Amino acid sequence: MPLKVLTLGSGVCANNCLPGKRRFPPGFLINYNNQLLLLDVSEGVRFRLEDAGYDYGRLTKIAVTHVHPDHADLSPFLQAKLCRTLWGEPVEGMEHLDVYMPEISIKGFEDAWNWRHPEAGGRLNHMPEKFKFDIHPMRGEWEEEIFPGLKLKAFGVYHGFGQHPALGFRVEAEGKSIVYTGDTGMVESLFKNVEPADLLIADCGVRIGQEYTGGYGHMGPSQCGMLAYRSKVKELWLTHYVGYDAPAAMEAEARKSGFTGTLKVATDGLTWNV
């Protein structure tokens, strides 16, 4: 069965920070035997799905690393799926969506959804005969086979000065493993859950030479390279970077760790296939 990863967003929360190629905020599509899982649902991601040849109505699984807006612009996506069921042609998977997110963040999302839909009287699924979504709570060391043959694992990471509930994800299928760190600083849970990975998609939001182990919670190229090297990763993508450092400089810094596998500074549209 085919397994594919498609980069829908390799950038940060703001566009036009610096001149250069446009990169949208985070989003990675896992296509396993035409079953679709989206890791992080950033602003406008459904349009990027369509541009890539996918009908967002067919998407049935979304996993959110944390609820900062550049990773969890969830309400517009749910609204679009709902409205498609009301006005659009029937599409397989349109009527339902499973959303996986940090357990502690669910109440805040429910409040935000009710703010947008006060007419629903506090019900998340106020048109269940048309469209229903289920919110699945996740915490560190959570795992579930969400599609036949595909397992999603979650593990806790460090972000937002350690105050923002955040997760990384490990996806396993076809004997392969894909790890997406989400936004995080260097933390021991990464080493425990990355090794060994066929593909590591690593947050690289810190400039060369400005890496730290605490602080806000992002990694730099040298840390990503060291994580990949120590975890015996086959391919490393550096993502969620602003663009201050040239890609060649980022690659060179990551290589100082001794990592010799495939290394790419991610751009929108980048793919990985089995």
C-alpha angles and dihedrals in degrees: 000000000000121000119193137173119203123190110225094169131014099165139080138265096286132052124216094029088137136004116271142070114347115248120185125220119277126308133136123186119209112201112191114175089329092308109125129218121175119205106208123355109225130180113303095358092142090064090051089051090055092047088055092053100260127123106228088208089071093056108108104168131053125175118194120203093198137337103253105132095248089061103031113038085146105147097067090050092052091046091052093051090049094050092047089059090051099046110011138082114273114271126183109259095016097116099057142042133182115209121193118196142149109295095230091055098056097086091054091051091049089054091049092050092049089050089057094042109035089154088068092072095230095309116132092201100044094157101037093158088062106029133001130183128188124208113213117199116228132191134170115306092020118147138170139165097242095175126025103274096008122096125193118202128187129201133179121257137179121262141140094030087309091296100097115082103237137168140195122214135222117196119196125190138135090016089298131113131211121189123196112188097196112203110332147137121230108296135161094246088069093063091046094053104032099058115125107009130162090206128020117192102194132192106241101176098138127083124245110279095015099086119137136176097222127020120090098337120258132119132231130219096269091052093047090049092049091049091051093046096049092043095050093238117181098207130019128197120192109210143161092049127148097219104244091126122057115248091241090054091049091051092048091050092049091049092058087078090067094254109153102173127104110302127191134173097224124241129180111280095030110144139196122197140188 
